[in-house]
Amino acid sequence: MKQLKKDIQALSKILRQLTKKTESMGKKLAKLEIAEAKKLKAKAAAKKTVKKVAKKKTVKKAASKKVAKKKITKKAAPKKAVKKKAARKPAKKAAPKKAARKPAKKAVKKKGAKPTAIEIVSKIINSSKKGVNMDQLKAKTGFDSKKIYNVVNRLKVQGKIKSIGQGIYTKK
Protein backbone atom coordinates (compact mmCIF):
# COMPACT_ATOMS: atom_id res chain seq x y z
CA MET A 1 0.00 0.00 0.00
CA LYS A 2 2.78 2.39 0.89
CA GLN A 3 4.50 1.54 -2.37
CA LEU A 4 1.36 2.40 -4.35
CA LYS A 5 1.11 5.79 -2.64
CA LYS A 6 4.73 6.52 -3.50
CA ASP A 7 4.19 5.51 -7.14
CA ILE A 8 1.07 7.68 -7.43
CA GLN A 9 2.88 10.65 -5.90
CA ALA A 10 5.81 10.15 -8.28
CA LEU A 11 3.43 9.98 -11.25
CA SER A 12 1.56 13.11 -10.18
CA LYS A 13 4.86 14.95 -9.80
CA ILE A 14 5.94 13.88 -13.30
CA LEU A 15 2.55 14.94 -14.69
CA ARG A 16 2.89 18.41 -13.11
CA GLN A 17 6.33 18.77 -14.66
CA LEU A 18 5.00 17.72 -18.06
CA THR A 19 2.11 20.18 -17.88
CA LYS A 20 4.53 22.99 -17.02
CA LYS A 21 6.73 22.02 -19.96
CA THR A 22 3.79 21.87 -22.38
CA GLU A 23 2.54 25.27 -21.18
CA SER A 24 5.97 26.84 -21.66
CA MET A 25 6.29 25.22 -25.10
CA GLY A 26 2.84 26.58 -26.03
CA LYS A 27 3.90 30.10 -25.03
CA LYS A 28 7.12 29.81 -27.05
CA LEU A 29 5.15 28.54 -30.04
CA ALA A 30 2.74 31.49 -29.81
CA LYS A 31 5.69 33.91 -29.72
CA LEU A 32 7.24 32.19 -32.74
CA GLU A 33 3.96 32.40 -34.67
CA ILE A 34 3.70 36.12 -33.94
CA ALA A 35 7.30 36.66 -35.03
CA GLU A 36 6.70 34.65 -38.20
CA ALA A 37 3.59 36.67 -39.01
CA LYS A 38 5.61 39.88 -38.63
CA LYS A 39 8.28 38.49 -40.95
CA LEU A 40 5.64 37.63 -43.57
CA LYS A 41 4.19 41.14 -43.36
CA ALA A 42 7.66 42.62 -43.72
CA LYS A 43 8.36 40.40 -46.75
CA ALA A 44 5.07 41.42 -48.33
CA ALA A 45 5.88 45.09 -47.79
CA ALA A 46 9.36 44.54 -49.21
CA LYS A 47 7.90 42.81 -52.27
CA LYS A 48 5.60 45.76 -52.88
CA THR A 49 8.49 48.20 -52.75
CA VAL A 50 10.56 45.94 -54.99
CA LYS A 51 7.70 45.82 -57.51
CA LYS A 52 7.41 49.60 -57.44
CA VAL A 53 11.16 49.99 -57.98
CA ALA A 54 11.08 47.38 -60.75
CA LYS A 55 8.24 49.25 -62.47
CA LYS A 56 10.20 52.49 -62.31
CA LYS A 57 13.27 50.75 -63.74
CA THR A 58 11.29 49.22 -66.60
CA VAL A 59 9.78 52.61 -67.39
CA LYS A 60 13.24 54.17 -67.38
CA LYS A 61 14.60 51.34 -69.56
CA ALA A 62 11.74 51.71 -72.01
CA ALA A 63 12.31 55.46 -72.19
CA SER A 64 16.04 54.98 -72.72
CA LYS A 65 15.34 52.41 -75.46
CA LYS A 66 13.12 54.91 -77.25
CA VAL A 67 15.83 57.54 -77.02
CA ALA A 68 18.41 55.05 -78.27
CA LYS A 69 16.17 54.09 -81.21
CA LYS A 70 15.75 57.73 -82.15
CA LYS A 71 19.51 58.25 -82.07
CA ILE A 72 20.12 55.13 -84.16
CA THR A 73 17.55 56.07 -86.75
CA LYS A 74 19.01 59.56 -87.06
CA LYS A 75 22.55 58.20 -87.50
CA ALA A 76 21.60 55.34 -89.80
CA ALA A 77 19.86 57.42 -92.45
CA PRO A 78 22.49 58.54 -95.01
CA LYS A 79 22.09 61.93 -96.55
CA LYS A 80 20.90 61.83 -100.15
CA ALA A 81 20.81 64.49 -102.74
CA VAL A 82 17.31 65.84 -102.66
CA LYS A 83 15.75 67.28 -105.77
CA LYS A 84 13.67 70.31 -105.18
CA LYS A 85 10.15 70.05 -106.44
CA ALA A 86 8.72 72.95 -108.34
CA ALA A 87 5.49 73.56 -106.50
CA ARG A 88 4.22 71.65 -103.55
CA LYS A 89 0.58 71.06 -102.98
CA PRO A 90 -0.72 72.20 -99.61
CA ALA A 91 -0.95 69.38 -97.10
CA LYS A 92 -4.38 67.93 -96.49
CA LYS A 93 -5.97 68.82 -93.20
CA ALA A 94 -6.70 66.00 -90.79
CA ALA A 95 -10.27 64.81 -90.77
CA PRO A 96 -12.26 66.26 -87.89
CA LYS A 97 -12.65 63.95 -84.93
CA LYS A 98 -15.92 62.15 -84.55
CA ALA A 99 -18.20 63.39 -81.83
CA ALA A 100 -18.49 61.30 -78.69
CA ARG A 101 -21.03 58.52 -78.91
CA LYS A 102 -24.45 59.23 -77.62
CA PRO A 103 -25.84 56.73 -75.14
CA ALA A 104 -27.80 53.97 -76.83
CA LYS A 105 -31.54 54.25 -76.75
CA LYS A 106 -33.42 51.64 -74.80
CA ALA A 107 -34.80 48.92 -77.00
CA VAL A 108 -38.54 49.00 -77.38
CA LYS A 109 -39.98 45.66 -76.33
CA LYS A 110 -42.28 44.07 -78.84
CA LYS A 111 -45.61 42.74 -77.72
CA GLY A 112 -45.61 38.97 -77.36
CA ALA A 113 -41.81 38.80 -77.24
CA LYS A 114 -40.21 36.45 -74.72
CA PRO A 115 -38.74 38.21 -71.66
CA THR A 116 -34.96 37.93 -71.37
CA ALA A 117 -33.22 36.07 -68.57
CA ILE A 118 -32.09 39.37 -67.08
CA GLU A 119 -35.66 40.65 -67.00
CA ILE A 120 -36.93 37.45 -65.39
CA VAL A 121 -34.30 37.38 -62.64
CA SER A 122 -34.60 41.13 -62.06
CA LYS A 123 -38.37 40.84 -61.66
CA ILE A 124 -38.01 38.00 -59.12
CA ILE A 125 -35.40 39.88 -57.09
CA ASN A 126 -37.33 43.17 -57.16
CA SER A 127 -40.55 41.49 -56.05
CA SER A 128 -38.98 40.02 -52.90
CA LYS A 129 -38.80 42.05 -49.68
CA LYS A 130 -36.06 40.20 -47.81
CA GLY A 131 -33.97 39.17 -50.83
CA VAL A 132 -33.58 36.00 -52.86
CA ASN A 133 -30.82 33.39 -52.75
CA MET A 134 -29.41 31.33 -55.61
CA ASP A 135 -31.47 28.23 -54.81
CA GLN A 136 -34.72 30.20 -54.92
CA LEU A 137 -33.72 31.75 -58.25
CA LYS A 138 -32.95 28.28 -59.64
CA ALA A 139 -36.32 26.97 -58.51
CA LYS A 140 -38.33 29.92 -59.83
CA THR A 141 -36.56 30.36 -63.17
CA GLY A 142 -35.44 26.85 -64.05
CA PHE A 143 -32.05 28.20 -65.20
CA ASP A 144 -28.80 26.45 -64.33
CA SER A 145 -26.53 27.99 -61.70
CA LYS A 146 -23.97 29.36 -64.17
CA LYS A 147 -26.61 31.28 -66.10
CA ILE A 148 -28.08 32.68 -62.89
CA TYR A 149 -24.62 33.71 -61.70
CA ASN A 150 -23.93 35.52 -64.98
CA VAL A 151 -27.29 37.29 -64.94
CA VAL A 152 -26.94 38.31 -61.29
CA ASN A 153 -23.42 39.58 -61.93
CA ARG A 154 -24.60 41.67 -64.87
CA LEU A 155 -27.44 43.14 -62.78
CA LYS A 156 -24.94 44.01 -60.02
CA VAL A 157 -22.65 45.73 -62.52
CA GLN A 158 -25.60 47.69 -63.91
CA GLY A 159 -26.44 48.76 -60.36
CA LYS A 160 -29.94 47.33 -60.37
CA ILE A 161 -29.41 44.91 -57.48
CA LYS A 162 -27.08 44.54 -54.51
CA SER A 163 -25.79 41.66 -52.42
CA ILE A 164 -26.88 41.70 -48.78
CA GLY A 165 -25.11 38.48 -47.88
CA GLN A 166 -23.31 35.64 -49.54
CA GLY A 167 -25.61 34.51 -52.33
CA ILE A 168 -28.52 36.71 -51.21
CA TYR A 169 -29.61 39.52 -53.53
CA THR A 170 -32.11 42.37 -53.22
CA LYS A 171 -33.08 45.47 -55.19
CA LYS A 172 -31.02 48.60 -54.73
HELIX and SHEET records of a PDB file:
HELIX    1   1 LYS A    2  ALA A   76  1                                  75    
HELIX    2   2 ALA A  117  SER A  127  1                                  11    
HELIX    3   3 MET A  134  THR A  141  1                                   8    
HELIX    4   4 SER A  145  GLN A  158  1                                  14    
SHEET    1   A 3 VAL A 132  ASN A 133  0                                        
SHEET    2   A 3 ILE A 168  LYS A 171 -1                                        
SHEET    3   A 3 ILE A 161  GLY A 165 -1                                        
END                                                                             
